């Protein structure tokens, strides 16, 4: 069974999102649709899933979906960030921009190197900051890096 919202329009198009999704989202959620885990289907719900940049980076490194990095960042998002003033809005903004960033990077010949760099310069430092209890610094680093990547890609 496939997603009732997925439409093939020469690319990966989601009618619920009213926009394109990247290949990663398509293979994880649209092709063999799992209603319980798709962040688009679930709407504004911020439960597990939706860590597009992190997922792409750990996938490029060959790490599993339940690796320490993804688990740590999802917990940060769902238990800390979602409860901050403006946190839910920031999460929704991220859901809007991150898939396009990942898609643009995936189109590059050196995508693996780019994802490796993001892993080293964003993912690992954020995990370390979370482990040190520096949540505000984590949020700031992730936001600033996402904005830079959005401007670049």
MARMITI-652829 format. One record per atom (N, C-alpha, C, CB): residue in one letter; x, y, z. Coordinates in steps of 0.1 Angstrom, whole numbers, plus 2048, in hexadecimal, padded with zeros to 3 digits. Glycine has a CB too. Layout:
BEGIN
aXYZ...
***
This chain:
BEGIN
x8087F4800x800800800x80980C800x7F680080Cx8058177F9x80D8237F9x80582E7FFx8118277EAx80C839802x806844809x7FA84A801x81084F80Cx7EF84D807x7E48537FFx7E68617FBx7D7852808x7F0867801x7F38757FEx7FE8767F3x7F787D80Ax80686B7F1x81186C7E8x80C86C7D9x81A8607EAx8118757D1x80E8767C3x81A8767BBx8048827C0x81C86F7B1x82786F7A8x82687A79Ex82A8617A1x82E88579Fx82D890796x83B892790x82889D79Cx84188878Ax84F889785x85988A791x85189477Bx85488B79Cx85D88C7A8x8558867B4x86189B7ABx8598897C0x8528847CCx84988F7D1x85C87E7D7x83C88E7CFx8338997D3x8298937DDx82C89E7C6x82789B7E8x81E8977F3x8138A17F2x825898800x80789C7F0x7FB8A57EFx7F78AA7FDx7EF89E7E9x7FA8A3808x7F78A8815x8008B4818x7F989D820x80D8B3815x8178BE817x8158C980Dx8258B8816x80F8C5801x80D8CE7F6x81B8D37F1x8048DA7F9x8248C97F0x8318CC7EBx8398BF7EAx8398D57F5x8458C17E5x84E8B57E2x8548B07EFx8588B87D8x8578A37F0x85F89E7FBx86B8987F5x857892803x8768967FDx8828917F8x8818827F7x88E895801x88B87C7F0x88C86E7EEx88C8667FBx89886A7E6x89386B805x893865813x885864818x89C86D81Cx87E86E818x87086E81Dx868864815x86987C81Dx869864808x86185B800x86484D803x86585E7F1x870849804x87383B807x870837816x882838805x87084081Fx86D83D82Dx85E83D82Fx874847836x857846829x84984782Cx83F845821x847855832x842849815x83884980Ax83683C803x83B854800x8428367FFx84182A7F7x83B81E7FFx8508267F3x83F81B80Bx839811813x83481881Fx844806817x82981E81Dx824828827x821823835x81882E822x82782A83Ex82582684Cx81F832853x832822853x812832855x80B83E85Bx810842869x7FC83B85Cx816839870x81A83C87Ex82684587Fx81C830885x82F845874x83B84C875x83D85886Cx846842872x83585A863x836865859x833873860x82E86384Dx83D87C860x83A889866x83189185Ex847890868x83088F851x827897849x81989284Bx82B89583Ax81688584Bx80987F84Dx80488385Bx80987084Cx80D883865x809886873x807895875x81388187Cx80A89D86Ax8088AC86Bx8128B2874x7FA8AF870x80D8BA87Ex8168C1887x81C8B9892x80F8CD88Cx8188AD893x81D8A489Ex82C8A389Cx81789689Dx8338A58A7x8428A58A6x8488988ACx8478B18AEx84188E8ACx8468818B1x85187C8A8x83C8778B4x8578718ABx86386C8A3x86186D894x86685E8A7x86C87088Ex86C872880x86F88087Dx85F86D879x872884871x87389186Dx88189786Fx86A899874x88A890874x898896875x89F894868x8A088E881x89B89C85Ex8A089A851x8AF89B84Fx8998A4848x8B58A6854x8C38A8852x8CB89D85Ax8C78B6857x8C689B866x8CD89186Fx8CC883868x8C789187Dx8C0880864x8BD87385Dx8C6871851x8AF871859x8C787B849x8CF87A83Dx8DE879840x8CD887834x8E288084Bx8F087F84Fx8F4871854x8F4889859x8EB86C85Dx8EE85E863x8ED853858x8E585C86Fx8E385684Fx8E284C844x8EE84C83Bx8D584F83Cx8F4857839x900858831x90C851838x90486782Ex90B851845x91684B84Dx91383C850x91785285Bx90783784Bx90382984Dx8FE82685Bx90F821849x8FA830862x8F582D870x8E682A86Fx8F7839879x8E1822879x8D281F879x8C982A87Dx8D0813882x8BC82987Ax8B383387Ex8B183588Dx8A5830877x8B582B894x8B482D8A3x8C282F8A9x8AE8208A9x8CB8358A2x8D98378A7x8D88428B2x8E283C89Cx8E28438B9x8E384C8C5x8E185B8C0x8F184B8CCx8E685F8B5x8E586D8B0x8D68708AEx8ED86F8A4x8D08688A6x8C286A8A3x8B986A8AFx8BC860898x8BB8608B7x8B385E8C4x8B586B8CCx8B78528CBx8C186F8CEx8C487B8D6x8BD8878D1x8D387D8D8x8BE88A8C4x8B98968BEx8A98958BDx8BE8988B0x8A488A8BBx8958888BCx89088B8CAx89187B8B7x8978868D4x8928888E2x8938978E5x89B8808EBx89E89E8E0x8A08AC8E2x8948B38DCx8AD8B18DCx8918B08D0x8868B78C9x8798B48D0x8858B28BAx8768A88D3x8698A48D8x8668A88E7x8668968D7x8718A88EFx86F8AA8FDx8738B8902x8778A0905x87D8BE8FBx8828CC8FFx87D8D68F6x8918CC900x8818D68E9x87E8E08DFx86F8E28DEx8848DD8D2x8678D88DDx8598D98DAx8528E08E6x8538CB8D9x8588E08F2x8528E78FDx8588F5900x8558DE909x8608FA8F7x8659088F8x85C9118F1x8749098F3x85B91E8F6x8549288EEx8599298E0x8549368F5x8519278D6x8559278C8x85B91A8C3x85E9328C6x85C9118CCx8629048C8x85B8FC8BEx8648FC8D4x84E8FB8C0x8458F38B6x8468FA8A9x8378F28BBx8459078A8x84690F89Cx85490C895x84491E89Ex85E90C89Dx86B90A897x86C8FC891x87690B8A2x8668F2898x8668E4893x85E8E4886x85F8DB89Dx8538EA885x84B8EB878x8538F186Dx83E8F287Ax85A8FC870x862903866x86D8FA861x86991086Cx8738F286Ax87E8E9867x8788DE85Dx8848E2873x86C8D9860x8658CF858x8638D584Ax8588CB85Ex8618E2848x85F8E883Bx86C8E9833x8588F583Dx8778ED83Ax8838F0833x88D8E4831x88A8FC839x88E8DC83Bx8988D183Bx8978C7830x8978CA848x88B8C382Cx88A8B9821x8908BF814x87C8B581Ex88E8CC811x8938D2805x8A38D3806x88D8E0803x8A88D6812x8B68D6814x8BC8C8811x8BA8DA822x8B68BE817x8BB8B0815x8BA8AC806x8B38A681Dx8AF8B07FFx8AE8AD7F1x8B98B47E9x8A08B17ECx8BB8C07ECx8C58C87E4x8D38C27E6x8C58D67E9x8D68BE7F3x8E38B87F5x8E48AA7EEx8E58B6805x8DA8A27EFx8DA8957E8x8DC8967D9x8CD88E7EBx8D98A17D3x8DB8A37C5x8EA8A67C2x8D28AE7C0x8F28A97CCx9008AD7C9x9088A07C8x9058B57D5x9128A17C0x91B8967BEx9238927CBx9258987B3x92589C7D3x92D89A7DFx92389A7ECx9378A57E1x9178957EAx90D8957F5x91388E801x90188E7F0x919882800x91E87B80Cx928884814x92586E808x93188B80Dx93A894814x93389F81Bx944899809x9298A5814x9218B081Ax91A8AB827x9178B5810x91489F826x90D899831x91789683Cx90588D82Dx922891839x92D88E843x93189B84Ax93988783Cx9328A6842x9368B3848x92B8B8852x9388BD83Dx91E8B684Ex9138BA856x9138B2863x9068BA84Fx9168A5861x91689C86Dx9218A1877x91988E868x92D8A4872x9378A987Bx9358B7880x9458A8873x9308C0878x92F8CE87Dx9218D1884x9308D7871x9178C8882x90A8CB888x9058C0891x9008CE87Dx9048B488Cx8FE8A9893x9068A68A0x8FD89C88Ax9138A389Ex91B89F8AAx91C8AA8B4x92989B8A6x91E8B78B0x91F8C28BAx9118C38C1x9228CF8B3x9068C28BAx8F98C38C1x8F78B88CBx8EE8C38B6x8FB8AC8C7x8F98A08D1x9028A38DDx8FE8938CAx90E8A88DBx9178AB8E7x9108B68EFx9248B08E2x90B8C08E9x9058CB8F1x8F98C68F9x9008D78E7x8F18BD8F3x8E58B78FAx8EA8AF906x8DD8AE8F0x8F48A7904x8FA89F90Fx8FF8A891Ax905896909x9048B4917x9098BD921x8FD8C6927x9138C691Bx8F18C4922x8E68CB927x8E58D9922x8E68CC936x8EB8DC917x8EB8E9911x8E18EA906x8F98ED90Bx8D48EA90Ax8C98E9900x8C88F68F8x8BC8E6907x8C99018FEx8C890E8F6x8D390F8EBx8C891A900x8DF90B8EFx8EA90B8E5x8E79018DAx8F79088ECx8E28F68DDx8DE8EC8D3x8D48F28C9x8D88DF8D9x8CA8F78CEx8BF8FD8C6x8C59088BDx8B49038CFx8CE9118C3x8D491B8BBx8DD9168B0x8DC9248C4x8E590C8B3x8EE9068A9x8E690089Dx8F78FC8AFx8DB8F88A1x8D38F1897x8CC8FB88Ex8C98E889Dx8C6906894x8BF91088Dx8C9917883x8B891A896x8D491C888x8DD924880x8E391B875x8E9929889x8E690F877x8EB90686Dx8E1903862x8F08F9873x8D4901867x8C98FE85Dx8C790B854x8BC8FB865x8C891785Ax8C6923852x8D1924848x8C692F85Bx8DE92184Cx8E9922843x8E8918837x8F692084Ax8E390C83Bx8E1902831x8D6905827x8DF8F4837x8CC90B82Dx8C090F824x8C591A81Ax8B591582Dx8CD92381Fx8D292E816x8DC92880Bx8D993981Ex8E391E80Fx8ED918806x8E790E7FCx8F891080Fx8DC907800x8D68FD7F8x8C89007F4x8D78EF7FE
***
